[in-house]
């Protein structure tokens, strides 16, 4: 193989690798009831359910995918895709979007992530509607960030049998 052919091969391999590592995700955030979109931050990564409490979430290395606007960097993987939604650096909610593998694709197909923050009975709520191969819906109240040491996986520490947005059999 000539030197030029080696460079062409390396460039094509790199482009193929980068092209296969992307998925076509879309993130849409909407606020209602006087809430400001500029105060919404969404981080994505992998978090441990074995943490002492939710306060640990804020020091976990998560990628910011939305901070008043879409950062254009939302990539998902097969398996655990954990999201941390923060409003005004005062409220939070974390959840896991689990994407099952088909063992054939390099990366999952894209999903459309719709987040809506709104007020209900004087409390801040979030509704998430994920469409795509692994769709998911949830509506939950956000938790005050200054109370995060009292929670793990959005659940009071004194409660057992709950893991993220799934209730385990009792």
N, CA, C and O of each residue as an XYZ file, in Angstrom:
680
protein
N       0.854     -1.175      0.000
C       0.000      0.000      0.000
C       0.899      1.237      0.000
O       1.820      1.344      0.809
N       0.629      2.142     -0.890
C       1.446      3.344     -0.965
C       1.114      4.273      0.185
O       0.103      4.112      0.869
N       1.983      5.242      0.381
C       1.806      6.205      1.475
C       0.496      6.993      1.319
O      -0.208      7.225      2.301
N       0.174      7.401      0.088
C      -1.070      8.155     -0.161
C      -2.278      7.273      0.117
O      -3.247      7.732      0.722
N      -2.239      6.019     -0.313
C      -3.357      5.102     -0.063
C      -3.567      4.877      1.431
O      -4.707      4.757      1.881
N      -2.485      4.819      2.202
C      -2.602      4.661      3.655
C      -3.324      5.857      4.267
O      -4.182      5.695      5.134
N      -2.968      7.074      3.807
C      -3.631      8.275      4.324
C      -5.103      8.305      3.935
O      -5.953      8.648      4.756
N      -5.409      7.953      2.706
C      -6.805      7.906      2.255
C      -7.571      6.885      3.086
O      -8.688      7.156      3.526
N      -6.981      5.713      3.302
C      -7.616      4.677      4.112
C      -7.881      5.180      5.530
O      -8.971      4.978      6.065
N      -6.900      5.826      6.137
C      -7.066      6.353      7.495
C      -8.151      7.418      7.550
O      -8.958      7.424      8.480
N      -8.187      8.312      6.579
C      -9.202      9.377      6.554
C     -10.593      8.773      6.394
O     -11.515      9.167      7.108
N     -10.764      7.829      5.480
C     -12.068      7.192      5.274
C     -12.483      6.422      6.522
O     -13.651      6.457      6.908
N     -11.548      5.732      7.151
C     -11.847      4.992      8.389
C     -12.297      5.941      9.485
O     -13.260      5.654     10.196
N     -11.616      7.058      9.628
C     -11.969      8.053     10.650
C     -13.360      8.616     10.390
O     -14.168      8.718     11.313
N     -13.647      8.981      9.144
C     -14.958      9.543      8.809
C     -16.049      8.504      9.067
O     -17.109      8.847      9.589
N     -15.808      7.255      8.715
C     -16.790      6.201      8.957
C     -17.027      5.998     10.443
O     -18.166      5.839     10.883
N     -15.956      6.003     11.205
C     -16.069      5.817     12.649
C     -16.843      6.958     13.285
O     -17.722      6.723     14.114
N     -16.532      8.177     12.913
C     -17.235      9.341     13.460
C     -18.684      9.337     13.014
O     -19.579      9.626     13.809
N     -18.924      9.015     11.762
C     -20.290      8.985     11.236
C     -21.150      7.948     11.917
O     -22.344      8.174     12.113
N     -20.578      6.819     12.281
C     -21.335      5.751     12.938
C     -21.549      6.021     14.415
O     -22.398      5.387     15.042
N     -20.801      6.945     14.977
C     -20.915      7.185     16.412
C     -21.945      8.249     16.751
O     -22.096      8.614     17.917
N     -22.643      8.741     15.769
C     -23.660      9.765     16.010
C     -25.035      9.129     15.878
O     -25.213      8.157     15.144
N     -25.994      9.678     16.588
C     -27.363      9.306     16.342
C     -28.188     10.571     16.239
O     -27.805     11.632     16.731
N     -29.298     10.437     15.607
C     -30.108     11.592     15.254
C     -31.096     11.911     16.374
O     -32.291     11.640     16.253
N     -30.592     12.483     17.459
C     -31.446     12.858     18.582
C     -31.864     14.307     18.464
O     -31.162     15.136     17.885
N     -33.016     14.588     19.022
C     -33.534     15.953     19.024
C     -34.044     16.249     20.427
O     -34.698     15.410     21.046
N     -33.746     17.439     20.924
C     -34.212     17.838     22.254
C     -35.044     19.112     22.113
O     -34.615     20.092     21.504
N     -36.234     19.072     22.687
C     -37.144     20.214     22.644
C     -37.558     20.516     24.084
O     -38.013     19.625     24.800
N     -37.402     21.753     24.500
C     -37.753     22.152     25.860
C     -38.765     23.284     25.776
O     -38.604     24.234     25.011
N     -39.805     23.157     26.577
C     -40.857     24.156     26.617
C     -41.136     24.507     28.079
O     -41.144     23.633     28.946
N     -41.361     25.778     28.338
C     -41.735     26.213     29.686
C     -43.077     26.929     29.615
O     -43.396     27.582     28.621
N     -43.850     26.798     30.677
C     -45.168     27.441     30.766
C     -45.305     28.132     32.114
O     -44.431     28.034     32.975
N     -46.403     28.822     32.273
C     -46.769     29.427     33.562
C     -45.723     30.403     34.083
O     -45.480     30.465     35.288
N     -45.102     31.166     33.186
C     -44.138     32.179     33.595
C     -42.742     31.652     33.869
O     -41.863     32.432     34.235
N     -42.505     30.352     33.706
C     -41.166     29.807     33.876
C     -40.317     30.208     32.678
O     -40.823     30.304     31.560
N     -39.026     30.443     32.905
C     -38.146     30.939     31.858
C     -37.259     29.825     31.314
O     -36.625     29.091     32.074
N     -37.222     29.709     29.999
C     -36.415     28.662     29.364
C     -34.930     28.867     29.618
O     -34.166     27.902     29.640
N     -34.510     30.123     29.811
C     -33.098     30.415     30.093
C     -32.626     29.819     31.417
O     -31.422     29.708     31.652
N     -33.563     29.438     32.278
C     -33.195     28.880     33.582
C     -33.205     27.348     33.591
O     -33.018     26.727     34.638
N     -33.425     26.743     32.420
C     -33.472     25.285     32.314
C     -32.105     24.767     31.865
O     -31.539     25.229     30.875
N     -31.597     23.802     32.616
C     -30.357     23.111     32.248
C     -30.629     21.609     32.277
O     -31.247     21.098     33.211
N     -30.162     20.913     31.251
C     -30.297     19.462     31.199
C     -28.910     18.874     30.963
O     -28.204     19.249     30.028
N     -28.544     17.941     31.841
C     -27.264     17.254     31.729
C     -27.531     15.776     31.456
O     -28.558     15.232     31.865
N     -26.594     15.136     30.762
C     -26.749     13.728     30.407
C     -25.452     12.979     30.637
O     -24.368     13.508     30.391
N     -25.564     11.764     31.102
C     -24.396     10.922     31.321
C     -24.829      9.630     31.968
O     -25.926      9.130     31.720
N     -23.962      9.096     32.797
C     -24.286      7.883     33.551
C     -24.050      8.182     35.025
O     -22.977      8.647     35.411
N     -25.060      7.911     35.843
C     -24.941      8.132     37.284
C     -25.160      6.806     38.010
O     -25.783      5.889     37.474
N     -24.657      6.718     39.196
C     -24.788      5.497     39.990
C     -26.036      5.572     40.863
O     -26.311      6.598     41.485
N     -26.785      4.478     40.900
C     -27.920      4.418     41.817
C     -27.438      4.080     43.225
O     -28.227      4.091     44.170
N     -26.161      3.783     43.369
C     -25.577      3.445     44.669
C     -25.016      4.665     45.391
O     -24.296      4.520     46.379
N     -25.333      5.844     44.920
C     -24.822      7.047     45.569
C     -25.460      7.204     46.950
O     -26.530      6.658     47.221
N     -24.796      7.945     47.799
C     -25.291      8.178     49.158
C     -26.599      8.946     49.117
O     -27.541      8.622     49.840
N     -26.654      9.966     48.269
C     -27.866     10.763     48.118
C     -27.799     11.509     46.785
O     -26.799     11.434     46.070
N     -28.863     12.222     46.463
C     -28.935     12.930     45.179
C     -28.002     14.134     45.092
O     -27.727     14.618     43.994
N     -27.517     14.620     46.214
C     -26.608     15.766     46.167
C     -25.355     15.436     45.357
O     -24.741     16.324     44.766
N     -24.982     14.169     45.333
C     -23.821     13.706     44.568
C     -23.996     13.960     43.060
O     -23.009     14.089     42.335
N     -25.232     14.030     42.600
C     -25.499     14.270     41.178
C     -24.847     15.557     40.675
O     -24.391     15.626     39.533
N     -24.809     16.559     41.522
C     -24.340     17.878     41.096
C     -22.829     17.957     40.957
O     -22.307     18.915     40.387
N     -22.117     16.951     41.476
C     -20.665     16.912     41.300
C     -20.241     15.788     40.350
O     -19.050     15.551     40.150
N     -21.221     15.103     39.771
C     -20.942     14.043     38.800
C     -20.637     14.679     37.450
O     -21.251     15.674     37.066
N     -19.694     14.099     36.743
C     -19.281     14.627     35.437
C     -20.319     14.266     34.379
O     -20.249     13.200     33.769
N     -21.272     15.153     34.169
C     -22.313     14.965     33.165
C     -22.159     16.038     32.092
O     -21.718     17.151     32.377
N     -22.523     15.699     30.862
C     -22.422     16.635     29.748
C     -23.686     17.499     29.688
O     -24.798     16.972     29.717
N     -23.522     18.810     29.607
C     -24.665     19.707     29.461
C     -25.145     19.644     28.019
O     -24.399     19.962     27.093
N     -26.409     19.226     27.833
C     -26.970     19.113     26.489
C     -27.979     20.225     26.203
O     -28.363     20.441     25.054
N     -28.409     20.932     27.260
C     -29.325     22.062     27.109
C     -29.048     23.030     28.245
O     -28.979     22.631     29.408
N     -28.891     24.297     27.908
C     -28.696     25.334     28.919
C     -29.293     26.622     28.365
O     -28.577     27.526     27.933
N     -30.617     26.682     28.388
C     -31.325     27.801     27.775
C     -31.564     27.578     26.296
O     -32.478     28.158     25.709
N     -30.741     26.735     25.696
C     -30.925     26.334     24.299
C     -30.236     24.988     24.073
O     -29.424     24.538     24.881
N     -30.584     24.366     22.960
C     -30.040     23.066     22.608
C     -28.566     23.214     22.260
O     -28.212     24.013     21.394
N     -27.710     22.457     22.921
C     -26.267     22.520     22.669
C     -25.863     21.690     21.449
O     -24.718     21.759     21.002
N     -26.807     20.901     20.906
C     -26.529     20.121     19.708
C     -25.605     18.941     19.931
O     -25.011     18.434     18.979
N     -25.473     18.492     21.176
C     -24.526     17.415     21.469
C     -25.170     16.238     22.207
O     -24.485     15.514     22.930
N     -26.475     16.045     22.032
C     -27.156     14.958     22.725
C     -26.940     13.654     21.968
O     -27.559     13.420     20.930
N     -26.066     12.813     22.488
C     -25.819     11.492     21.940
C     -26.231     10.469     22.982
O     -25.947     10.627     24.169
N     -26.900      9.426     22.533
C     -27.307      8.360     23.439
C     -26.592      7.076     23.061
O     -26.121      6.912     21.936
N     -26.523      6.175     24.021
C     -25.887      4.881     23.841
C     -26.877      3.803     24.227
O     -27.880      4.079     24.885
N     -26.599      2.573     23.817
C     -27.389      1.460     24.323
C     -27.130      1.366     25.815
O     -26.007      1.587     26.268
N     -28.153      1.043     26.574
C     -28.009      0.932     28.018
C     -28.494      2.180     28.717
O     -29.487      2.787     28.315
N     -27.792      2.556     29.760
C     -28.213      3.637     30.645
C     -27.897      5.012     30.064
O     -26.756      5.299     29.702
N     -28.902      5.841     29.983
C     -28.770      7.237     29.575
C     -29.465      8.053     30.654
O     -30.689      8.184     30.652
N     -28.682      8.599     31.569
C     -29.234      9.305     32.722
C     -29.286     10.801     32.450
O     -28.344     11.386     31.915
N     -30.399     11.404     32.829
C     -30.623     12.828     32.628
C     -30.825     13.505     33.973
O     -31.471     12.959     34.867
N     -30.270     14.685     34.104
C     -30.467     15.535     35.273
C     -31.030     16.856     34.765
O     -30.365     17.587     34.031
N     -32.260     17.152     35.163
C     -32.930     18.390     34.755
C     -32.877     19.348     35.939
O     -33.263     18.997     37.054
N     -32.396     20.556     35.685
C     -32.235     21.562     36.742
C     -32.973     22.824     36.306
O     -32.869     23.251     35.157
N     -33.719     23.414     37.237
C     -34.359     24.690     36.951
C     -33.858     25.748     37.933
O     -33.949     25.576     39.148
N     -33.339     26.820     37.399
C     -32.899     27.989     38.171
C     -31.887     27.622     39.257
O     -31.802     28.300     40.281
N     -31.131     26.566     39.041
C     -30.146     26.066     40.002
C     -30.767     25.851     41.386
O     -30.066     25.849     42.397
N     -32.109     25.668     41.416
C     -32.823     25.524     42.687
C     -33.667     24.260     42.767
O     -34.002     23.805     43.861
N     -34.013     23.692     41.618
C     -34.853     22.500     41.564
C     -34.192     21.483     40.637
O     -33.434     21.854     39.740
N     -34.482     20.204     40.857
C     -33.894     19.176     40.008
C     -34.804     17.956     39.935
O     -35.712     17.775     40.746
N     -34.530     17.140     38.945
C     -35.116     15.802     38.843
C     -34.187     14.985     37.949
O     -33.710     15.483     36.929
N     -33.932     13.742     38.324
C     -33.087     12.871     37.498
C     -33.908     11.658     37.067
O     -34.783     11.186     37.793
N     -33.605     11.172     35.876
C     -34.272      9.966     35.406
C     -33.375      9.232     34.425
O     -32.427      9.789     33.873
N     -33.706      7.970     34.229
C     -32.929      7.108     33.342
C     -33.787      6.710     32.147
O     -34.917      6.245     32.303
N     -33.234      6.899     30.959
C     -33.846      6.391     29.728
C     -32.980      5.221     29.285
O     -31.866      5.406     28.795
N     -33.506      4.014     29.464
C     -32.747      2.814     29.128
C     -33.055      2.426     27.686
O     -34.217      2.270     27.311
N     -31.997      2.270     26.876
C     -32.156      1.899     25.477
C     -31.600      0.485     25.296
O     -30.414      0.234     25.510
N     -32.481     -0.425     24.898
C     -32.083     -1.813     24.700
C     -31.304     -1.951     23.397
O     -31.590     -1.258     22.420
N     -30.327     -2.840     23.385
C     -29.518     -3.064     22.183
C     -30.183     -4.098     21.284
O     -30.889     -4.992     21.750
N     -29.944     -3.955     19.997
C     -30.394     -4.975     19.054
C     -29.234     -5.875     18.638
O     -29.412     -6.800     17.845
N     -28.053     -5.602     19.174
C     -26.822     -6.356     18.920
C     -26.415     -6.343     17.441
O     -25.552     -7.118     17.028
N     -27.030     -5.472     16.654
C     -26.699     -5.372     15.236
C     -26.140     -3.996     14.894
O     -25.274     -3.868     14.029
N     -26.636     -2.979     15.570
C     -26.254     -1.600     15.260
C     -25.107     -1.144     16.145
O     -24.924     -1.638     17.257
N     -24.338     -0.190     15.630
C     -23.270      0.398     16.430
C     -23.836      1.336     17.480
O     -23.339      1.386     18.605
N     -24.874      2.078     17.118
C     -25.499      3.052     18.010
C     -26.996      2.997     17.831
O     -27.476      2.621     16.762
N     -27.755      3.367     18.867
C     -29.213      3.345     18.724
C     -29.692      4.420     17.753
O     -29.029      5.431     17.518
N     -30.870      4.153     17.204
C     -31.492      5.152     16.343
C     -31.850      6.359     17.198
O     -31.938      6.253     18.421
N     -32.052      7.490     16.565
C     -32.334      8.721     17.295
C     -33.684      8.721     17.988
O     -34.599      7.985     17.615
N     -33.784      9.546     18.986
C     -35.018      9.760     19.733
C     -35.316     11.247     19.774
O     -34.420     12.080     19.637
N     -36.567     11.561     19.962
C     -36.994     12.949     20.144
C     -37.354     13.101     21.617
O     -38.264     12.441     22.120
N     -36.621     13.987     22.302
C     -36.797     14.221     23.745
C     -37.551     15.530     23.939
O     -37.020     16.607     23.665
N     -38.794     15.433     24.414
C     -39.619     16.614     24.684
C     -39.720     16.814     26.190
O     -40.201     15.941     26.912
N     -39.266     17.966     26.652
C     -39.341     18.324     28.064
C     -40.283     19.514     28.207
O     -40.186     20.478     27.448
N     -41.178     19.453     29.161
C     -42.051     20.588     29.451
C     -42.018     20.845     30.956
O     -42.255     19.935     31.750
N     -41.723     22.084     31.344
C     -41.753     22.475     32.747
C     -42.949     23.377     32.954
O     -43.207     24.281     32.159
N     -43.684     23.122     34.036
C     -44.914     23.873     34.285
C     -45.224     23.863     35.778
O     -44.660     23.080     36.542
N     -46.122     24.738     36.171
C     -46.569     24.823     37.567
C     -47.880     24.063     37.724
O     -48.746     24.103     36.850
N     -48.009     23.371     38.855
C     -49.239     22.657     39.173
C     -49.411     22.707     40.688
O     -48.563     22.210     41.430
N     -50.493     23.300     41.138
C     -50.748     23.432     42.581
C     -49.558     24.054     43.307
O     -49.135     23.552     44.349
N     -49.026     25.127     42.772
C     -47.890     25.855     43.342
C     -46.600     25.041     43.426
O     -45.699     25.391     44.188
N     -46.503     23.967     42.658
C     -45.283     23.161     42.609
C     -44.773     23.105     41.180
O     -45.550     23.166     40.227
N     -43.457     22.989     41.040
C     -42.823     22.908     39.735
C     -42.808     21.453     39.267
O     -42.315     20.569     39.968
N     -43.350     21.221     38.084
C     -43.431     19.880     37.508
C     -42.687     19.821     36.189
O     -42.426     20.839     35.548
N     -42.354     18.595     35.802
C     -41.725     18.343     34.522
C     -42.438     17.167     33.876
O     -42.723     16.155     34.515
N     -42.714     17.332     32.603
C     -43.264     16.245     31.808
C     -42.243     15.913     30.731
O     -41.731     16.808     30.058
N     -41.946     14.625     30.566
C     -40.997     14.174     29.553
C     -41.729     13.196     28.642
O     -42.386     12.262     29.103
N     -41.601     13.431     27.347
C     -42.171     12.532     26.358
C     -41.061     12.205     25.356
O     -40.641     13.061     24.577
N     -40.598     10.968     25.388
C     -39.528     10.522     24.499
C     -40.157      9.638     23.435
O     -40.806      8.641     23.750
N     -39.961     10.007     22.176
C     -40.473      9.195     21.079
C     -39.300      8.607     20.309
O     -38.225      9.203     20.233
N     -39.525      7.441     19.746
C     -38.494      6.709     19.031
C     -38.635      5.239     19.362
O     -39.662      4.816     19.892
N     -37.617      4.460     19.057
C     -37.669      3.010     19.299
C     -37.951      2.667     20.758
O     -38.725      1.754     21.042
N     -37.334      3.388     21.672
C     -37.536      3.151     23.102
C     -38.268      4.354     23.686
O     -37.663      5.189     24.358
N     -39.565      4.439     23.430
C     -40.334      5.594     23.892
C     -40.557      5.518     25.402
O     -40.454      4.455     26.014
N     -40.863      6.669     25.974
C     -41.030      6.762     27.431
C     -41.782      8.048     27.745
O     -41.581      9.064     27.079
N     -42.646      8.009     28.756
C     -43.356      9.204     29.222
C     -43.328      9.223     30.736
O     -43.447      8.187     31.390
N     -43.169     10.415     31.282
C     -43.291     10.582     32.725
C     -43.618     12.038     33.039
O     -43.240     12.951     32.305
N     -44.321     12.228     34.133
C     -44.596     13.562     34.672
C     -44.319     13.491     36.160
O     -44.897     12.666     36.868
N     -43.433     14.356     36.636
C     -43.019     14.315     38.036
C     -42.789     15.732     38.564
O     -42.476     16.642     37.797
N     -42.945     15.913     39.869
C     -42.573     17.205     40.470
C     -41.058     17.284     40.620
O     -40.407     16.282     40.919
N     -40.505     18.458     40.415
C     -39.082     18.661     40.667
C     -38.860     18.801     42.165
O     -39.768     19.180     42.905
N     -37.662     18.497     42.599
C     -37.299     18.515     44.014
C     -36.410     19.728     44.261
O     -35.594     20.084     43.412
N     -36.564     20.355     45.408
C     -35.691     21.479     45.751
C     -34.256     20.974     45.893
O     -33.997     19.986     46.579
N     -33.337     21.665     45.237
C     -31.939     21.249     45.250
C     -31.366     21.253     46.664
O     -30.525     20.416     46.990
N     -31.813     22.187     47.511
C     -31.288     22.239     48.882
C     -31.777     21.074     49.749
O     -31.367     20.945     50.902
N     -32.650     20.230     49.199
C     -33.109     19.037     49.910
C     -32.540     17.750     49.310
O     -32.943     16.654     49.700
N     -31.603     17.877     48.362
C     -31.071     16.719     47.637
C     -30.386     15.702     48.556
O     -30.332     14.519     48.221
N     -29.869     16.135     49.696
C     -29.212     15.195     50.618
C     -30.222     14.281     51.310
O     -29.833     13.300     51.944
N     -31.499     14.591     51.195
C     -32.560     13.771     51.794
C     -33.142     12.762     50.808
O     -34.040     11.996     51.158
N     -32.623     12.762     49.556
C     -33.176     11.916     48.498
C     -32.107     11.070     47.838
O     -30.929     11.426     47.829
N     -32.534      9.947     47.288
C     -31.698      9.138     46.401
C     -32.622      8.646     45.288
O     -33.666      8.049     45.551
N     -32.228      8.900     44.057
C     -33.059      8.549     42.892
C     -34.449      9.175     43.018
O     -35.458      8.539     42.714
N     -34.485     10.428     43.469
C     -35.718     11.216     43.605
C     -36.665     10.697     44.682
O     -37.822     11.113     44.745
N     -36.190      9.809     45.511
C     -37.026      9.183     46.530
C     -36.466      9.507     47.907
O     -35.254      9.441     48.111
N     -37.342      9.860     48.864
C     -36.836     10.110     50.219
C     -36.013      8.924     50.720
O     -36.373      7.770     50.491
N     -34.920      9.212     51.397
C     -34.001      8.169     51.851
C     -34.664      7.128     52.751
O     -34.216      5.983     52.809
N     -35.718      7.516     53.443
C     -36.351      6.566     54.360
C     -37.351      5.638     53.659
O     -37.992      4.819     54.317
N     -37.490      5.755     52.343
C     -38.389      4.884     51.578
C     -37.553      3.813     50.883
O     -36.442      4.094     50.432
N     -38.064      2.613     50.796
C     -37.339      1.522     50.126
C     -38.164      1.009     48.958
O     -39.370      1.245     48.885
N     -37.504      0.304     48.044
C     -38.216     -0.362     46.963
C     -38.438      0.474     45.719
O     -39.243      0.097     44.868
N     -37.751      1.595     45.586
C     -37.929      2.415     44.392
C     -36.573      2.653     43.748
O     -35.602      2.982     44.429
N     -36.512      2.487     42.437
C     -35.284      2.739     41.695
C     -35.629      3.631     40.504
O     -36.375      3.223     39.614
N     -35.099      4.819     40.490
C     -35.351      5.809     39.441
C     -36.833      5.950     39.198
O     -37.596      6.131     40.147
N     -37.264      5.871     37.949
C     -38.659      6.101     37.629
C     -39.440      4.787     37.562
O     -40.506      4.734     36.948
N     -38.915      3.720     38.191
C     -39.580      2.436     38.177
C     -39.817      1.975     39.601
O     -38.901      2.008     40.422
N     -41.029      1.548     39.906
C     -41.306      1.008     41.221
C     -41.083     -0.502     41.174
O     -41.614     -1.196     40.308
N     -40.293     -0.991     42.118
C     -40.010     -2.419     42.169
C     -41.166     -3.167     42.820
O     -41.946     -2.582     43.572
N     -41.273     -4.444     42.535
C     -42.319     -5.253     43.161
C     -42.097     -5.306     44.661
O     -40.968     -5.359     45.148
N     -43.201     -5.290     45.367
C     -43.116     -5.320     46.839
C     -43.267     -6.729     47.358
O     -43.222     -6.949     48.568
